Every structure is written in structure tokens, then in C-alpha cells.
């Protein structure tokens, strides 16, 4: 059986980092995800608001580097939680339990004072950010017989 989900959207609020009784960090956040299509009449696109949770190093990573409005990519599994409200009614919540989280935009937002890094930098439950600052080195320039060609297709040798 397979339970894997990937979403990309913007945070609706700053992530909330809490700790369990055994001091395990968990971050809760909500992602606003636009649907790929408009309404039935071709009107405005609809938006889904998806609750997410990230545990351990992934939760700390989300809490440290993401803020309200940040573009985020969440990869994980869909889970349901059943509970009873104050009136004794049975309720069910669906949320994504994040295994991996990635930056959804490559540069720092103008209204955000914190650093954010692009590329493939991410955190997961098995290690999180490394010992360095998390900045990726820029990719080296391609080498080979065509490395001196510009971006103009007119210069291609074939």
C-alpha cells in the first residue's frame, strides 16, 4: 500500500513549535494550496488549506526558516486523527505528517528579515540540516566541448 503526498503552497501563519512530554519537537503549520483549475464557471481558482505537522529535526527546520507567506514544499503521508469535541461529538481531522520539507522559492522574500536558501536544501527526520550554515555552494560551470557556447540557439554546432 502507498500513502505519499506532495503539496506546494504558502504558509498561512508562522509555524508553531511545541515539545512533547519527552521533549520531542513538533511543528504545526497550515499550507494554502491553489487548485490548478478555476470554479465551475471558469472564475477564480479555489484554495485548499491543509494542516501539516513536522517532527524532530524537520519540525525545528520549519520553525527556524519558514514564516507566514513562505512558499513551502511538503512531502509526507496523509493521516487522520479522531477525537471528541466538548459536546461529545466525534470529529476527524486530516493532516500531512511531513517526512521532508523544501524551500519553494529560491531567493529571500523582500519582507522577510531571515535568511532563506534555495536549491535542494531540505530537512528530514533522519538528519536535518548539517553542521554548516545550510548554504549550498553554487553549481560549477559545465565543462566540455560546448561550455563556451552562449544561450543563443544560433550558436549550436548541430
Buried (B, 14 or more C-beta within 10 A) or exposed (E): EEEEBEBBBBBBEBBBBEEEEEEEBBBBBBBBBEEEEEEEEEEEEEEEEBBBBBBBBBBBBBBBBBBBBBBBBBBBEEEEEEEEEEEEEEEEEEBBBBBBBBBBEEEEEEEBEEEBBBBEBBBBBEEBBEEEEBEEEEEEEEEEEEEEEEEEEEEEEE
